[in-house]
Amino acid sequence: MIPRTGLGVDVHAYDPHPAPGAVLRLAGLSWPGERPLAGHSDADVAAHAAAEALLSAAGLGDLGAVFGVDRPEWAGAAGTALLAEAARMVRAAGFEIGNVVVQVVGNRPRIGPRRTEAEAVLSEAAAAQVSVSATTTDGLGLTGRGEGIAALATAVVAPAS
């Protein structure tokens, strides 16, 4: 069986007018005290990139086509719910999930202290191993200027035996 790879990218700007009590959702976790991101769902760029990588690997489209703004049932949904649904769709299409790797790109929050927790939450949602890492862009681009957070993900799937 030849494995297939998929790439996912997601970027969200910080919410310029967050609702009172709004909290950043990132890598399946709540980050109290951090600026929340704006988006149709919870704007969890890590979970969204992971979901898109899975969809891409299985040839099932992209995040916008499957969960986009024209799908009101996904408004405000948790990124982990999108990731779980993408994983379900991939399996229903006849694939097994090997693993997913997600890299968060941004200045804040610091992922390292909660990496293990993030990996556990995302892995549970995908029912497959999800690894999480993070980097900054040394002050360059929208993430470097502190305008938002991005995430890149790669997924490996293989036809189910």
C-alpha positions in Angstrom: 0.0 0.0 0.0 1.4 3.4 -1.0 0.7 6.0 1.7 -0.7 9.4 0.8 0.3 12.7 2.3 -1.8 15.8 2.8 -1.0 19.4 3.6 -3.1 21.8 5.7 -2.7 25.5 6.4 -4.8 27.7 8.5 -4.4 31.4 9.6 -6.6 33.5 11.7 -6.2 37.1 12.8 -6.7 38.1 16.4 -10.3 39.1 17.1 -10.4 43.0 17.2 -13.6 43.0 19.2 -13.7 39.8 21.3 -16.8 39.1 23.3 -16.5 39.5 27.1 -14.9 36.3 28.5 -13.7 35.1 25.1 -10.6 32.9 25.3 -8.0 31.8 22.8 -8.6 28.2 21.5 -5.4 26.7 20.1 -4.4 23.0 19.7 -7.6 21.9 21.3 -6.9 23.9 24.5 -8.2 27.0 26.1 -5.5 29.7 26.8 -6.9 32.1 29.4 -5.3 35.5 29.3 -4.4 35.2 25.6 -6.1 37.2 22.8 -8.7 35.1 21.0 -8.7 34.6 17.3 -11.6 35.6 15.0 -13.3 32.9 12.8 -16.4 31.1 11.7 -15.8 28.3 14.2 -13.5 28.6 17.3 -10.5 29.7 15.0 -8.3 26.9 16.4 -5.6 27.1 13.7 -3.8 24.0 14.9 -6.9 21.7 14.9 -8.1 23.3 11.6 -4.7 22.7 9.8 -4.7 19.1 11.1 -8.2 18.6 9.7 -7.4 20.1 6.4 -4.2 17.9 6.1 -6.3 14.8 6.6 -8.9 15.9 4.1 -6.2 16.7 1.6 -4.4 13.4 2.1 -7.6 11.5 1.3 -8.6 13.7 -1.6 -11.7 14.9 0.2 -11.4 18.7 -0.4 -10.3 21.4 1.9 -11.5 22.9 5.2 -13.5 25.7 3.5 -15.4 23.3 1.2 -16.3 20.9 4.1 -16.8 23.2 7.1 -17.0 26.7 5.5 -19.0 29.8 6.3 -21.8 28.4 4.0 -22.3 25.6 6.6 -24.0 27.3 9.5 -24.1 24.1 11.6 -20.3 24.5 12.0 -20.5 28.1 13.3 -18.8 28.3 16.6 -17.8 24.7 16.5 -14.7 23.5 18.4 -11.7 22.8 16.2 -11.5 19.3 17.8 -15.0 18.6 16.5 -13.9 19.6 13.0 -10.8 17.4 13.4 -12.8 14.4 14.6 -15.3 14.8 11.7 -12.4 15.1 9.2 -10.9 11.9 10.6 -14.2 10.1 10.4 -14.6 11.2 6.8 -11.1 9.9 6.0 -11.8 6.5 7.5 -15.3 6.4 5.8 -13.4 7.0 2.5 -11.4 3.8 3.0 -8.2 5.2 4.6 -6.3 4.5 7.8 -4.6 7.5 9.5 -0.9 7.1 10.1 -0.1 10.4 11.8 -0.5 14.1 11.7 2.1 16.7 12.4 1.1 20.3 13.3 3.4 23.3 13.6 2.0 26.5 15.1 3.5 29.7 13.9 3.1 32.7 16.2 4.7 34.8 19.0 2.2 33.7 21.6 1.2 31.6 23.4 4.2 29.5 24.3 3.3 26.0 23.2 6.1 24.1 24.8 4.8 24.0 28.4 1.5 22.5 27.2 2.7 20.5 24.2 2.0 17.1 25.8 -1.5 18.2 26.7 -2.2 19.6 23.2 -0.9 16.4 21.6 -3.2 14.3 23.8 -6.3 16.4 23.0 -5.7 16.5 19.3 -4.7 12.8 19.1 -8.0 11.9 20.9 -10.0 14.0 18.5 -8.3 12.4 15.4 -8.1 8.9 17.0 -4.6 8.9 15.7 -1.2 10.2 16.7 -0.9 14.0 16.4 2.4 15.7 17.1 2.6 19.5 17.8 5.5 21.9 17.5 5.8 25.7 17.3 8.0 28.4 16.0 8.1 32.1 15.5 8.9 34.1 12.4 11.5 36.4 14.0 9.2 39.4 13.8 8.4 38.9 10.1 4.9 38.7 8.5 1.5 38.8 10.1 2.5 36.3 12.9 5.7 38.2 13.6 3.9 41.5 13.9 1.4 39.9 16.3 -1.6 40.2 14.0 -2.6 36.5 14.3 -1.5 32.9 14.4 -0.9 30.4 11.7 -0.5 26.6 11.6 0.8 24.1 9.1 0.1 20.4 9.2 1.0 17.3 7.3 -1.0 14.0 7.5 -0.1 10.5 6.3 -2.9 8.1 5.4 -3.0 4.8 3.7 -5.7 2.7 2.0 -7.3 0.5 4.7 -6.3 -3.1 4.3 
